[in-house]
């Protein structure tokens, strides 16, 4: 197609005005770019970070280096702490059961489920973290507590939360395996015994809730499969027919509201 024909298809646009408009837009963009301070000298000074590797001359320097390495190691374990010492495990497993019961493949996607589980965890654990910050973290930062005292005080709210969600049967299991004496009080229970007991208790509770979620959707699948077989439609996958009915049931029952309500109330 020639340039003149292309111009006629555009309805005879006056290209002179288009060029003028493009020039004005370019000048305006340049003025906004320079006036916004993007290329200007930054008003806030950037920090200067220096990392030096020297030979330790005093024992205190070696101790400080070892403490730094231990701190970095603990920071690498933070995801595992968030997963296993909070309500995150139960929430994410139940949400995964909901998606599998609906048979919607990757809808909602993993990012949505994990994000929802993370924010629900923050909501549920907020009183625990608030108490931990008030009684342990802030006094330690102000110098009122030593590191050992802050750790001992900080364990209390977290231990109370995990004990309230842990079954005695699971605690007895790990106490017997560790051949430890029966603690007289809740404060005498060691964290290395409490944490695995709490994890398997959360797994059992999550699977119980997942089973209850599966039951109504399983009934729909059975009804649809029986109906298709009675009609002789053996080549038609029952999942294609049952999926709209399961989505309709889930929406009419306000399923996400019920699931999230049950999850949150199960911790209180």
Buried (B, 14 or more C-beta within 10 A) or exposed (E): EEEEEEEEEEEEEEEEEEEEEEEEEEEEEEEEEEEEEEEEEEEEEEEEEEEEEEEEEEEEEEEEEEEEEEEEEEEEEEEEEBBBBBBBBBBBBBBBBBBBBBBBEEEBEEEEBBEBBBEBBBEBBEEBBEBBBEBBBEBBEEEEBEEEEBEEBBBBBBBEBBBEBBBEEBBEBBBEEEEBEEBEEEEEBEEEBBBBBBBBBBBBBBBEBBEEBBEBBBEBBEEBBEEBEEEEEEEEEBEEBBBEBBBEBBEEEEBBEEBBEEBBEBBE
